[in-house]
């Protein structure tokens, strides 16, 4: 029994001695993979910090540009006369009329036929021409 207790005490003392010397550092130190992963983690943290700084700088520049744009817009509105009426829709232009196809002909694939009972408008028929009204008299 005394040998058993003596063996435990000597084992504990030897273990403590080995762990405190340089040979114990080898046993307790992390492996190469762990060191490599720690270096990668530190590198990723540095990159993240750099990106945060760049993002803060870009945000500051964008805010500055927004305030300058607002100031420019206010200056432009101050220079623009307010009495001028604004027209949202451009003037309507008349579309050119296509010649009517002859009766009995087959239309091309790109043309459409109007229904046959559509009466012509007075402007299209020329009823308002002064030269026609003088010939009727």
C-alpha positions, 0 to 999 in steps of 0.5 A: 500500500505504501508503494502504491501511494509513493507511486501516485505522489512520484507520478504527480510530481513527474507530471508537473515537472514535465508540463513546466519544462520545454518538453511539456510545451510541446505536449500542451501547445496546439498543433500546426493545423490549429495555429494555421486556423488561428492565423486565418481567423486573425486575417479574416478579422483584420479584413472584416475591420478594414471592410467596416472602415471602408463601409463607414467611409462610403456611407459618409461620402454618400450622405455628403453627396445626397446633401449636395444633390439636395442643395443643387436641386433647391438651387435649380428650383429657385432658378426655374420660373414658377409662372411657366405652366407645365405640360405633362402630355405632349401635343397630339400629332395626327397619324397618317392615314393608310390608303384603303384597299380595293374591294375584292383584294386580299390585304397584306399580312401587315395591314388591317381592314376597317369594317365596311359601314364606317362613314368618312369624317367631314374633314376627310371628305373635304366638305369644308373646302371653300373651293368646293362650295363655290363650285356648287353654286 
